[in-house]
């Protein structure tokens, strides 16, 4: 029975890691290709903008994946606590 709980926790942690890796790839691709905007007079932003966007996007998705990891750990701990109280 404990093996199932460990497997459940590992699966949720794996999902959080997948979200983190996916956010890094998505931030790189979107910052590199989708946001190569010609800025005209502000040409310096054309070189800076993709890196800034990648950082902000990755930071947002990293915090989101940390929230998912926290929710996974918290739910497993709540389930264990309810089993102990029974």
N, CA, C and O of each residue as an XYZ file, in Angstrom:
344
protein
N       0.820     -1.199      0.000
C       0.000      0.000      0.000
C       0.864      1.262      0.000
O       0.545      2.247     -0.666
N       1.965      1.213      0.761
C       2.843      2.378      0.776
C       3.477      2.607     -0.586
O       3.747      3.745     -0.972
N       3.714      1.513     -1.315
C       4.309      1.641     -2.643
C       3.417      2.465     -3.564
O       3.912      3.249     -4.373
N       2.115      2.290     -3.445
C       1.180      3.047     -4.280
C       1.268      4.530     -3.962
O       1.216      5.364     -4.866
N       1.401      4.869     -2.671
C       1.520      6.283     -2.297
C       2.826      6.872     -2.805
O       2.855      8.014     -3.265
N       3.904      6.102     -2.726
C       5.183      6.582     -3.253
C       5.113      6.765     -4.767
O       5.644      7.737     -5.305
N       4.463      5.837     -5.444
C       4.303      5.935     -6.888
C       3.445      7.144     -7.256
O       3.728      7.844     -8.229
N       2.409      7.379     -6.482
C       1.531      8.523     -6.687
C       2.311      9.824     -6.532
O       2.185     10.730     -7.357
N       3.111      9.916     -5.486
C       3.914     11.108     -5.246
C       4.955     11.290     -6.352
O       5.168     12.409     -6.819
N       5.602     10.204     -6.773
C       6.619     10.282     -7.826
C       5.994     10.741     -9.142
O       6.608     11.509     -9.882
N       4.790     10.282     -9.439
C       4.113     10.690    -10.665
C       3.814     12.181    -10.647
O       4.009     12.864    -11.652
N       3.344     12.692     -9.516
C       3.062     14.123     -9.424
C       4.338     14.952     -9.503
O       4.354     16.016    -10.122
N       5.402     14.469     -8.881
C       6.680     15.177     -8.969
C       7.204     15.160    -10.403
O       7.783     16.143    -10.867
N       7.005     14.051    -11.101
C       7.434     13.948    -12.498
C       6.669     14.933    -13.379
O       7.240     15.519    -14.298
N       5.400     15.111    -13.106
C       4.615     16.093    -13.854
C       5.162     17.494    -13.618
O       5.248     18.286    -14.556
N       5.531     17.811    -12.385
C       6.088     19.129    -12.091
C       7.409     19.350    -12.813
O       7.661     20.438    -13.330
N       8.249     18.330    -12.850
C       9.524     18.444    -13.568
C       9.270     18.605    -15.068
O       9.960     19.376    -15.734
N       8.294     17.890    -15.595
C       7.966     18.020    -17.017
C       7.469     19.428    -17.336
O       7.800     19.979    -18.386
N       6.679     20.009    -16.441
C       6.223     21.389    -16.637
C       7.410     22.340    -16.624
O       7.458     23.278    -17.419
N       8.359     22.113    -15.740
C       9.539     22.967    -15.659
C      10.372     22.879    -16.937
O      10.777     23.906    -17.481
N      10.629     21.671    -17.416
C      11.412     21.500    -18.646
C      10.644     22.065    -19.847
O      11.223     22.724    -20.712
N       9.358     21.803    -19.885
C       8.544     22.349    -20.969
C       8.513     23.862    -20.961
O       8.504     24.487    -22.021
N       8.498     24.463    -19.777
C       8.509     25.922    -19.701
C       9.829     26.489    -20.197
O       9.852     27.547    -20.826
N      10.929     25.795    -19.921
C      12.226     26.259    -20.421
C      12.269     26.204    -21.946
O      12.739     27.142    -22.590
N      11.780     25.113    -22.520
C      11.772     24.979    -23.981
C      10.835     26.005    -24.605
O      11.179     26.639    -25.602
N       9.656     26.169    -24.021
C       8.693     27.128    -24.548
C       9.215     28.553    -24.452
O       9.024     29.349    -25.371
N       9.872     28.878    -23.346
C      10.438     30.215    -23.193
C      11.525     30.459    -24.225
O      11.612     31.547    -24.793
N      12.345     29.465    -24.466
C      13.416     29.627    -25.456
C      12.849     29.816    -26.859
O      13.246     30.729    -27.583
N      11.918     28.944    -27.231
C      11.367     29.004    -28.588
C      10.578     30.290    -28.793
O      10.749     30.965    -29.808
N       9.716     30.636    -27.842
C       8.898     31.832    -28.018
C       9.744     33.094    -27.959
O       9.495     34.039    -28.708
N      10.733     33.121    -27.087
C      11.595     34.295    -27.016
C      12.523     34.405    -28.204
O      12.905     35.508    -28.593
N      12.886     33.293    -28.776
C      13.858     33.286    -29.875
C      13.200     33.581    -31.221
O      13.751     34.326    -32.031
N      12.030     33.002    -31.460
C      11.453     33.079    -32.797
C      10.179     33.913    -32.885
O      10.007     34.673    -33.837
N       9.300     33.785    -31.924
C       8.014     34.466    -32.043
C       8.085     35.950    -31.739
O       7.249     36.718    -32.216
N       9.065     36.367    -30.956
C       9.117     37.756    -30.527
C      10.324     38.487    -31.100
O      10.865     39.384    -30.453
N      10.749     38.121    -32.291
C      11.804     38.858    -32.986
C      11.132     40.004    -33.741
O      10.968     39.942    -34.960
N      10.747     41.047    -33.010
C       9.960     42.155    -33.548
C      10.913     43.234    -34.070
O      11.847     43.611    -33.363
N      10.699     43.738    -35.286
C      11.514     44.867    -35.746
C      11.072     46.146    -35.036
O       9.926     46.573    -35.182
N      11.966     46.752    -34.275
C      11.591     47.883    -33.436
C      11.894     49.243    -34.064
O      11.560     50.272    -33.476
N      12.511     49.273    -35.232
C      12.769     50.555    -35.893
C      13.799     51.383    -35.151
O      14.966     51.003    -35.055
N      13.355     52.531    -34.621
C      14.272     53.428    -33.909
C      14.839     52.790    -32.647
O      15.943     53.121    -32.215
N      14.088     51.888    -32.069
C      14.541     51.216    -30.846
C      15.162     49.869    -31.200
O      14.783     48.834    -30.651
N      16.110     49.896    -32.115
C      16.715     48.662    -32.624
C      17.450     47.886    -31.535
O      17.582     46.666    -31.629
N      17.933     48.584    -30.497
C      18.627     47.872    -29.416
C      17.686     46.919    -28.693
O      18.125     45.907    -28.146
N      16.394     47.237    -28.689
C      15.426     46.347    -28.038
C      15.262     45.041    -28.801
O      14.867     44.024    -28.232
N      15.571     45.077    -30.104
C      15.429     43.869    -30.907
C      16.383     42.777    -30.429
O      16.089     41.589    -30.562
N      17.514     43.175    -29.877
C      18.466     42.191    -29.363
C      18.196     41.855    -27.902
O      18.505     40.752    -27.451
N      17.628     42.790    -27.167
C      17.418     42.588    -25.729
C      16.075     41.923    -25.441
O      15.974     41.114    -24.519
N      15.031     42.257    -26.228
C      13.676     41.804    -25.937
C      13.537     40.292    -25.824
O      12.904     39.835    -24.872
N      14.088     39.482    -26.735
C      13.899     38.026    -26.595
C      14.462     37.473    -25.292
O      13.850     36.597    -24.680
N      15.621     37.973    -24.857
C      16.196     37.487    -23.606
C      15.352     37.914    -22.411
O      15.159     37.139    -21.474
N      14.849     39.149    -22.444
C      13.999     39.628    -21.345
C      12.712     38.818    -21.291
O      12.280     38.393    -20.220
N      12.106     38.610    -22.451
C      10.875     37.835    -22.476
C      11.110     36.408    -22.012
O      10.318     35.862    -21.244
N      12.211     35.795    -22.482
C      12.512     34.425    -22.054
C      12.647     34.359    -20.543
O      12.136     33.430    -19.917
N      13.330     35.332    -19.948
C      13.523     35.327    -18.502
C      12.196     35.467    -17.771
O      11.921     34.714    -16.836
N      11.373     36.422    -18.188
C      10.085     36.645    -17.517
C       9.171     35.432    -17.685
O       8.541     34.985    -16.726
N       9.101     34.904    -18.906
C       8.238     33.752    -19.176
C       8.697     32.529    -18.397
O       7.876     31.826    -17.808
N      10.007     32.268    -18.387
C      10.531     31.125    -17.657
C      10.305     31.299    -16.159
O       9.975     30.336    -15.467
N      10.481     32.515    -15.656
C      10.257     32.761    -14.232
C       8.801     32.500    -13.862
O       8.520     31.887    -12.833
N       7.882     32.963    -14.697
C       6.462     32.733    -14.441
C       6.139     31.241    -14.425
O       5.476     30.759    -13.507
N       6.602     30.512    -15.433
C       6.296     29.091    -15.497
C       7.050     28.291    -14.440
O       6.572     27.248    -13.994
N       8.227     28.772    -14.035
C       8.958     28.121    -12.953
C       8.187     28.244    -11.640
O       8.064     27.272    -10.894
N       7.671     29.432    -11.361
C       6.865     29.621    -10.147
C       5.597     28.778    -10.226
O       5.162     28.208     -9.226
N       5.009     28.700    -11.409
C       3.823     27.862    -11.584
C       4.136     26.393    -11.326
O       3.347     25.695    -10.689
N       5.276     25.921    -11.814
C       5.638     24.520    -11.578
C       5.975     24.280    -10.110
O       5.713     23.197     -9.586
N       6.556     25.284     -9.437
C       6.779     25.151     -7.995
C       5.452     25.045     -7.252
O       5.335     24.291     -6.285
N       4.456     25.800     -7.702
C       3.133     25.705     -7.094
C       2.548     24.311     -7.281
O       1.969     23.748     -6.352
N       2.701     23.744     -8.496
C       2.211     22.385     -8.733
C       2.950     21.372     -7.866
O       2.343     20.440     -7.338
N       4.265     21.556     -7.720
C       5.038     20.642     -6.875
C       4.586     20.756     -5.424
O       4.440     19.743     -4.740
N       4.362     21.985     -4.947
C       3.880     22.185     -3.579
C       2.506     21.543     -3.397
O       2.250     20.891     -2.385
N       1.626     21.729     -4.377
C       0.289     21.136     -4.281
C       0.366     19.618     -4.252
O      -0.391     18.971     -3.527
N       1.274     19.047     -5.034
C       1.425     17.590     -5.039
C       1.921     17.093     -3.690
O       1.378     16.135     -3.139
N       2.947     17.740     -3.160
C       3.489     17.328     -1.858
C       2.446     17.521     -0.770
O       2.276     16.658      0.091
N       1.748     18.645     -0.803
C       0.751     18.940      0.233
C      -0.395     17.926      0.190
O      -0.861     17.481      1.239
N      -0.848     17.559     -0.996
C      -1.954     16.602     -1.080
C      -1.528     15.226     -0.585
O      -2.304     14.540      0.080
N      -0.302     14.818     -0.903
C       0.177     13.528     -0.411
C       0.306     13.555      1.105
O      -0.067     12.593      1.777
N       0.830     14.645      1.645
C       0.953     14.742      3.103
C      -0.414     14.760      3.779
O      -0.579     14.176      4.850
N      -1.389     15.419      3.169
C      -2.742     15.419      3.729
C      -3.346     14.020      3.712
O      -4.025     13.617      4.656
N      -3.093     13.283      2.630
C      -3.609     11.914      2.560
C      -2.943     11.027      3.600
O      -3.608     10.213      4.240
N      -1.635     11.180      3.773
C      -0.935     10.402      4.802
C      -1.442     10.755      6.197
O      -1.614      9.878      7.044
N      -1.680     12.044      6.430
C      -2.167     12.464      7.745
C      -3.561     11.900      8.003
O      -3.863     11.486      9.123
N      -4.410     11.880      6.982
C      -5.748     11.321      7.174
C      -5.683      9.816      7.426
O      -6.505      9.282      8.170
N      -4.720      9.127      6.817
C      -4.551      7.690      7.073
C      -4.053      7.447      8.494
O      -4.451      6.478      9.141
N      -3.181      8.329      8.975
C      -2.650      8.173     10.333
C      -3.744      8.417     11.364
O      -3.804      7.728     12.382
N      -4.620      9.409     11.101
C      -5.680      9.732     12.053
C      -6.712      8.618     12.149
O      -7.365      8.465     13.181
N      -6.864      7.842     11.086
C      -7.821      6.727     11.129
C      -7.250      5.641     11.995
O      -7.883      4.601     12.178
